[in-house]
Amino acid sequence: MPAYKVETLIYYSKITTDSKHIAKASEKEIQEKLDEYAKEGYKLVSTDATNFGLAVYIYLYFEKIA
């Protein structure tokens, strides 16, 4: 039976001329999460993102086949 986990990461927008500042700021943390779950035997199966106010929510969906 598969096991599933969801990881939610939140990043806040700031006033800057760099339109990709959230992508740049989140890249390292997302890679760390991918590595962490891979060590536990999970694989990334889906992603999603949404925004609310000044926050961007990134959802990482992991699956592990037992």
JOZI-V232772 format. One record per residue. N is the residue number from 1. SS is DSSP state (alpha for helix, beta for strand, coil for the rest). PSI is psi in radians with two decimals (999 if undefined). Layout:
n=N ss=SS psi=PSI
n=N ss=SS psi=PSI
//
This chain:
n=1 ss=coil psi=2.29
n=2 ss=beta psi=2.61
n=3 ss=beta psi=2.47
n=4 ss=beta psi=2.59
n=5 ss=beta psi=2.59
n=6 ss=beta psi=2.30
n=7 ss=beta psi=2.24
n=8 ss=beta psi=2.21
n=9 ss=beta psi=2.40
n=10 ss=beta psi=2.28
n=11 ss=beta psi=2.49
n=12 ss=beta psi=2.38
n=13 ss=coil psi=2.63
n=14 ss=coil psi=2.87
n=15 ss=coil psi=2.04
n=16 ss=coil psi=2.83
n=17 ss=coil psi=-0.13
n=18 ss=coil psi=1.82
n=19 ss=coil psi=-0.21
n=20 ss=coil psi=0.39
n=21 ss=alpha psi=-0.56
n=22 ss=alpha psi=-0.74
n=23 ss=alpha psi=-0.75
n=24 ss=alpha psi=-0.74
n=25 ss=alpha psi=-0.56
n=26 ss=alpha psi=-0.33
n=27 ss=alpha psi=-0.82
n=28 ss=alpha psi=-0.80
n=29 ss=alpha psi=-0.69
n=30 ss=alpha psi=-0.75
n=31 ss=alpha psi=-0.69
n=32 ss=alpha psi=-0.73
n=33 ss=alpha psi=-0.73
n=34 ss=alpha psi=-0.78
n=35 ss=alpha psi=-0.74
n=36 ss=alpha psi=-0.84
n=37 ss=alpha psi=-0.59
n=38 ss=alpha psi=-0.66
n=39 ss=alpha psi=-0.49
n=40 ss=coil psi=0.02
n=41 ss=coil psi=0.15
n=42 ss=coil psi=2.67
n=43 ss=beta psi=2.59
n=44 ss=beta psi=2.16
n=45 ss=beta psi=-0.34
n=46 ss=beta psi=2.80
n=47 ss=beta psi=2.82
n=48 ss=beta psi=2.78
n=49 ss=beta psi=2.59
n=50 ss=beta psi=2.85
n=51 ss=beta psi=2.65
n=52 ss=beta psi=1.97
n=53 ss=coil psi=-2.18
n=54 ss=coil psi=0.07
n=55 ss=beta psi=2.54
n=56 ss=beta psi=2.18
n=57 ss=beta psi=2.19
n=58 ss=beta psi=2.22
n=59 ss=beta psi=2.23
n=60 ss=beta psi=2.17
n=61 ss=beta psi=2.16
n=62 ss=beta psi=2.64
n=63 ss=beta psi=2.48
n=64 ss=beta psi=2.16
n=65 ss=beta psi=2.10
n=66 ss=coil psi=999
//
